[in-house]
């Protein structure tokens, strides 16, 4: 389970800059957008592991989140399930302070970003804590139930 809650990440990412300049991935030209991360997703989901990505977003979407939205078809093509949760639908949910991955019943990978969306501190912190993992799973599942599947989400 991957939880993303920021309105921007790594705004100096060359792919984001290309998107701002008008570049868009062509879904029909798979070789032009397939990358190593998608190999990991495809191999993992082929083993029967469910990979879910939940994006909690402000509306209207920031440019960065719109860039993510435009490229999400690549994640879905690789086998990830992706849902979008507008913050207005999450007002009574208690969500974690940090983005991250829940890997299993005890392992959480926390992501540390600056206010500008750049990596900070330890960047990724691997925590082995069943209580923390359970808290993340509980928050994630509550948000996932309200979130809109990628195929149905129409950003404002």
Secondary structure, DSSP 8 states (H G I E B T S, - for coil): -EEE--S---TT-HHHHHHHTT----TT-HHHH--HHHHHHHHHHHTT---EEEEEE-SS--HHHHHHHHHHHHHHHHT-EEEEEEGGG-TT----SS-EEE-SSSEEEEEEE-TTS-EEEEEEEEEE-HHHHHHHHHHHHHHHHHSEETTT----
